[in-house]
Amino acid sequence: MVAVARDLVALHGTDPASVFLAAWARLREPTVAGIEAALYEDRRLVRILGMRRTVFVVPTEVAPIVHAACTREIAARQRKTYLAYLRQAGIGDGRWLADVEASTLRALAERGSAFGAELVADEPRLGRRLTLAPGKAYQSELNLTTWILVLLAADGLIARGRPRGSWVSSQFRWYPMRDWLPDGLGARPATAARADLARLWLRAFGPGTRADLRWWTGWTVRDTQAALAAVGAVPVDLEGTPGFVLPDDLESEPEPEPGVALLPALDPSIMGWAARDWYLGARGKELFDRSGNPCASVWWGGRVVGAWAQRKDRELAYRLFEDLGRDAAALIAAEADRLREWMGEVRIAPRTRIPPPVEKELTA
């Protein structure tokens, strides 16, 4: 499991099920217990806020790189945004927010671990409610628990541990980050960390374009250019589009044997690049919702050839976009059966209220 995450740099962790299903697709004998052990017992993997303000599961040795290259700046932006809302609502200022954060961190340290609701009992200010967009059609209310925990996590002080319920649950128990990294996430310079992260991305996903790396990381153009220069990225031609590879990765790879993979929503393979036509094909865009997030996909020979989804009755359904021949179709059907058996009675919650068209058809 750790090797899978390391080879892909990071596993998308916004949807808890995607972490397990991405590992399932790449391990010879995947078990829920084995994946959970790496996450919560051995603690060689950790969930952190990272690229593009997205939650990822990364190896512990990669976490300080992601934190310095992406998360510290995200934390600063989020704190500025939250403070503006708090001042507007008359709840508090920067000193008030810092005091609540410190109190929450002390409460968590005393407990050892806790769910958000438990911390509200120790620090009642976490339960303060805030109205967003008052008077608007999209007005919503929330308590401050989520905001405070997000800020503490973005600062690298706390981490998400084992959730309540099954492996598809998103109700995580919180722990001090030192339980995963005794020395913390460190204070690595951002410039050096961006170079390290660019190197990891090129090793996993290269060749790729500057736009690909910029999208994947969420960096500015200037930071992306500087990171590529720092690792000595070598320009290559990608059928008329300028791309880059690492200096020791100039040899062409042999064409692999065609194989099948059923990958989950937000899988690293489908989210590794900004320009995706070369593996999505003509119909692949049907997999994406309005926010640009893909549903689960069927792959054959290194490209997307269909989509799959789980229905409300837990039945797994899939649809191919083209005729791949009898042999390929049989292998895909067998893989779907294997996944269906592995998932058992677990029900994956819908990711969004407005799913991509193909996912909506499959789950109807």
Order of alpha helices (4+ residues) and beta strands (2+ residues): alpha-beta-alpha-alpha-beta-beta-alpha-alpha-alpha-alpha-beta-beta-alpha-beta-beta-alpha-alpha-alpha-beta-beta-beta-alpha-beta-beta-beta-alpha-alpha
